[in-house]
Amino acid sequence: MTCAIDLGKFNSVCCFFDPATQQHQFQVIATRRSHFEHLLTTRPDIDLVVMEACGPNGWISETCRARGMKTIVFSTNDEAWCWKNTKRKTDRDDVLKLAEMSLLRRLVPVHVPKPDIREQRAFIKYRKSVDKDINRLKNSIRSLFANRGIEIDTGERAWNTGPVHINSCRKPIEDCTRDELWRGQLDMQLSRLDDVTRKLESLEAKLDEFAAEHPNIVRLMTIPGVGRKTAEAIVAAIDDPHRFKNAKHLSSYLGLTPKQHQSGEIDRNGRISKRGSKLLRTMLLQCAWCSLRYNKWSKKTYDRITGGSKTRRKKAGIALARKLGVIAWAMMRDQTNWDASKLLPQDEAKDNGKLKIKRKPPKPPGPVHSDESSGVAHRKANLTMKPKRQTRTGNRSTRTGNRRTQTVQLK
């Protein structure tokens, strides 16, 4: 007996499918732990449990496996799961098709990580959402000043040395008049920004503790250009490196392989598939761009793929991100650290393939805020400079193609 489950937020539809007789029956239950435990207790004839990949499948699959039932989670993004030409689509149709497809082995099963890995993935996504909230609050604060023609410092300087000027404009909403309501709004936004910043610091402290205890995260951080955030995202996404057959399997899991369209004599490769974790692809690409400053192998690989062409830079960045993901997977699989001698010649593998970065000396801190900001000072400096030579079109002309132009130098 196969039990196919179409999971929903409040209610789920179960289909009990008999492969021998092709008979089936449906049952609707609430998506709660107690209801599923009661269902599995009353139906001891269930041999296989199949369900679609979604949020609740983690604890449901654990409940089924604890009772010794074989459980498979399928991805409904597969091409076999297509409803474009279907006139009717209901939950019962979905769960019946899921049972039939599992019998035909037409759907691709997905990996269900352990509870600690699932919590780590959720925690990394939450850290990213908190970071977005901070950027959103900073942009809203800048818009308050920009809409009123008040200049503040640009970049990180506004939040490091410039808060004195920003805080001087804030005012409690109870003390604001009708013309000063924006000051009360500024006070609320700054309070929210301080609160979210403190929460982000506590999140980073907890992730630092987890990274120090996890050997694979420490191992991936030995790659020049790979930091803690990228390493923990790779480890959380890959989980078990032995579940991938080869590098092509991992690359397709990351969504960094091109789509292919082949028909007769046509064989065309398109853009990348973008399947899998979007957050991991983003972090791998950012890591690829950063590694060009710190990793000799990354720089050499990037130059080889671009071939000096400016139009191939983005493609080279994507290719380098895929290669970094494959190298990280191989290091987790073989339990080895970064070794530049395996990728670079012996004369270039010094210092484990690290590039020497020439950093500019830090600029001395200036005033907290000045009416003459960097942009205003730059414009004034240009006005005081000697004017450049100007050109104009005169009466004398020369023929160049179909145009008649003449450049006369002004004295």
Steps between C-alpha positions, in 0.01 A plus 500: 500500500629844400388809689539818295456828688422840350605733779318824572530777753192395699373175344670222304356244260616137527460244223529129588605338173526124442756433221367148437132583443540873409227582752520812712313688769537850643504643850532861618682566828631809677868585449592437862736258669230332709276435198781344298604277789140383535482431125818292500380308804162411348650398163774243569474370141691800359830393342606820326432868574556756223450875525593819322791718610377789714535641851332231718661201326792506746314402815251280310777292342668465840173381654458239227860377516479470878227239443714310248313616190685573178457869415584683177471872440458606136560833334198625309722731292590208279383498139287190561292703744336726240139622505501741206262298280273375779143630509441423866746526788395410853676374811369149439630506144837615629535229762381227260750609238771502768421138586499392135824683422673341798392157372647579155812657654456813293572750778841587641533457879659780703725486802340572838768631739515431870326734748821682599587568134147624432528737795836622373359570154205691648735696726721602205194618304379693802839670533470610139151640560625698802780642287244608240293669772804703606565616143133586456500711816818681399356582159178633656704724732701635208177573312374714791803729464507491121134603468569808711827605339716420804838347423648219705820302461511231232576130539588344831630833625143608571457214749854501647601864546186676382229391749563813706354714224218250431408473867492878532202504263294239684225595739239304697169487320320646803707821479468547123285767341323456167805627313734264688324168459792370295723540806269271695506249216880522500507429873288187453709375208826551691360310799402212275843507335678475837279210605549303177876566508526351849305195385734454204803511730349226719428290188857538378635401844294181496613415146863562601463242776349246262770560236780448753356161598429374147811355331373537143438873540852549634633287213327704229624824652854397403412584136633853430200724449244278678372642827288364780162594349567328169651194669204447733254545211683236292516254790131546581393454137720199418448329838622152399763526222476127420144535370636658179635265234742742335570867436231522228238378746604767750506773235146418390391499866641852540323616182823615334482277191363630166168388358520286188266492199574233242287411198646340188802703397425770758695476825485824695604578858308777669522680830557325832207305643493693832367200688574444863580758765500856368681623812786254448542597132510867597763442768712282271498770232594771750776273631626449143533874444675547836738210444651682201678724751626226731536176300757447226314201358174696478673787323673266256178307427303820451755640255506173306120491459463866407794492258531876531144557378280739694180329384590173674555635850161400640521155345845458650364604841226236481750235388736591783216480753419148378863394525525634856190304596646180352832553680320557831299180446816300423670633813201393713490159332873427536541681836793706371596865528582741221819408316605740225773266374231274345364785287800724432859445390758466771644846448153660529379294798697699755311618808233240412393698194418824681536834330668788677254784535632854492265692723484875497567673832173586677385858466513707816155557652366839401226708658181324594302701248569806294279705275769458242469126451724306267273567201476874566875529559569312179278734298662808654844363424404452138381861478832631629702293254622634170226457238565244235531585135165509331415407146230622266387452146618783275437608141801322365421139448650176386312211352511173695266247350156665480572754779654846473673584830772742604664540840629845585707549810400793720773727627 
